[in-house]
């Protein structure tokens, strides 16, 4: 069975600095999707960034980028120029190609932004 | 385009009661998934419906059930509520193709069982 591990329960970063959130996963599949979702306090979950396993190029969305290491089964999220609005729980999630829309989630990392 | 709508947003029940939660997906989306979120267990997959058919089911007891209507709206039901059922129940919709895999979430229904 697939598993997703986020080893950092909480991270803090100074506003305007860069922070990296870690995620590792375990799977025997060769094709899959990986996601980072953001859940602000009392607000809904939103997609931050998505990576298809067959793509070697790391995904980037504005200030958010990933470091996808398929062989190491690692999928870290880098947030550049951190802003107060980035404060949230960040969840790493895995979806197999044949699992329809069932996501396997990490435990989450709480990101604190210091002004 | 309206997002995923979940009702009710908050509810309080007592042990032994049953509850029904509703989810209206984004217009045009045919897949609806349900997740339970608790501080202790994190996010856990309940089930996923596509075109009124349950395609996937998570590891939850039979007290948890769901259905999807022809307009893609979905309901989930929990019978004989237990204290441990207190959680945020999240609904997510998707376009139904396997292209992007992205889920769009509602704000959730927060259930408290006393």
Interface residues (C-beta under 8 A of the other chain):
Chain A: X33 X35 X37 X43 X44 X45 X46 X47 X50 X91 X95 X97 X99 X100 X101 X102 X103 X104 X105 X106 X107 X108
Chain B: X3 X31 X33 X35 X42 X43 X44 X45 X48 X50 X55 X56 X58 X90 X92 X94 X98 X100 X101 X102 X103 X104 X105 X106 X107 X108
